[in-house]
């Protein structure tokens, strides 16, 4: 299986949204995929990646770097193609791009009850930190 990873293109939007609905069925209502894509394309669009099998989008990763820390969002792989190295390839590409920008540390958040995803990130060297995640919606 030959996977290609490249930056998101405007023509990918419909297929990326379909993938996210499939991969993140329990996403909160305030996560509006079209809005999230639009705003990401305005800031560091080179850190929004898609994984393709031939011409089918099978995975995504969105990252950002604020000059202090990097963050990764929307790492997801179509369930039909999981456990084939696509998520790992996307994360390695994100890490490489962030390191190239001088990013010293990458953070990510997962739902506390998502043991399977936690095991995936642990296999890549990530670990749980003693932090409380806080947020505020506008």
Beta strands, then each sheet from edge to edge (+ up, - down):
strand 1: 3-7
strand 2: 48-53
strand 3: 56-65
strand 4: 70-77
strand 5: 106-107
sheet 1: 1+ 2- 3+ 4- 5-
end
